[in-house]
Amino acid sequence: MKKHQNTLIAAACAGAMLLAGCGKKDDTLKLFCWSEYVPQAVIDKFTEETGIKVSVENYASNEEMLAKLLAGGGAYDLIQPSEYTIQAMTKEGLLQELDQEKIPNLKNLAPEFRNMPFDPGNKYSIPWMAGFVGIVYNAETVTTPVVGFSDVFKPEHAGRIVVLDDSREIVSWALATAGIPVNDVSDQNLATITPMLKDWLSKVKVYDSDSPKTAMSNGDTDLGVVWSGEGALLFAENPKFQWVMPAEGVHMFVDNLAIPKTSQNKDKAEAFMNFILRPDISKMISDDFPYYNPNAEGRKLLSAEQLNNPASYPPGFDVTKAELFTDIGEQASKVDELITTIKVQ
């Protein structure tokens, strides 16, 4: 069972001296990032242009990333945390402050993705991609209306549902359905939504945060709650896959690049940050992983087809008003415990 980020962060200070000394300095940039999120072509081009080699290791959740980082299992130079994880890590002094003079391509970010609440002034991070969690369904096999989370977990869909293997996300869907703000994760609110979660999760066939589109594409499931980039790929593959922004409410996630305190190659990490903020490189990322691109100049290079994909760029959705996850402290471990317990029942 994965420990949660806040339990791990609480232990970080005691081991800070040990962590600060882990890893040997070498010429390879060590990138620790989400699965299926960094195109190999981008890595290759960076190495070709700069001579800097890059080693890539993947994780499937913020919690997994923090567990390995804080255990000293890898001397990483760049990590890819989501917004609430940036917030938690900066509180504990686990990230290095950026030298923005070495990242002049920050100017290419859209204004709404600069100075975000979780990292004012982009002091510790730069946005990689943003996105949403929504619903995908196969219109050839699902003939009843699907407009929200409650429609996914109807009895007739039992055993044909894929969802993200992400406790915080799953709890947020139930909170939204109950009319509770997604960051209001009190004991009372968790108790309120527990019966709903037990009913929902009893109907799930597949939990997958790495590639939830696979179960849909293979026909193993008929509908699911997935990352928007995965939904965009399915929509582009076949229009039978329909994307829905849940009626109960949608939050936005922002995944970022940040430099951990343990990095031995800060200059190389900042060079990579500046590189991926180039418009042409930003387009390469969107071509392979069609999330909402925070790079305004890179977005100008996208095709009309890409910009009209409803999962990548939902029509009428105002990202400046989108809700973000915030660090919920010790409640996070209770969220993990609740979902883990329900899964095994």
Secondary structure, DSSP 8 states (H G I E B T S, - for coil): ----HHHHHHHHTTTHHHHHT-S---SEEEEEEESS-S-HHHHHHHHHHH--EEEEEEESSHHHHHHHHHHT----SEE--BHHHHHHHHHTT-B----GGG-GGGGGB-GGGSS-TTSGGGSSEEEEEEEEEEEEEETTT--S---SHHHHT-GGGTT-EEE-S-HHHHHHHHHHHTT--TT---HHHHHHHHHHHHHHHTTEEEE-SS-THHHHHTTS-SEEEEEHHHHHHHHHH-TTEEEE--TT--BEEEEEEE-BTT-S-HHHHHHHHHHHTSHHHHHHHHHHS-SB--BHHHHTTS-HHHHT-TTTS-TT--GGG-B-----TTHHHHHHHHHHHHHH-
